């Protein structure tokens, strides 16, 4: 599983978010922290599920991956609007998330061509 590029990139999202994004959220915004953390973990779970299944089930989980990415993006933009995340770290995490999104979209496109 470690050679699966999408999985590795999503795993890096977890590590980066734990180290640089989620730790800076104050206790009164803990709801955003928990929801973003859950969305990131759901993203990784859906990647594993879609990799282990085939056919329509795989497509369902691939679409769930895109939904998880949108959820993470929403919570990240809220945290940025509230000025809870450093601008540089926000940009790095957004770029990492965009990379995961592009890989997933190309994976979906390749599956549909088969």
Secondary structure, DSSP 8 states (H G I E B T S, - for coil): -TT-HHHHHHHHHHHHIIIIIGGGS-GGGHHHHHHHHHHHHHHHHHHHHHHH--HHHHHHHHHHHHHHHHHHHHHHHHHHHTT-S-HHHHHHHHHHHHHHHHHHHHHHHHHHH-
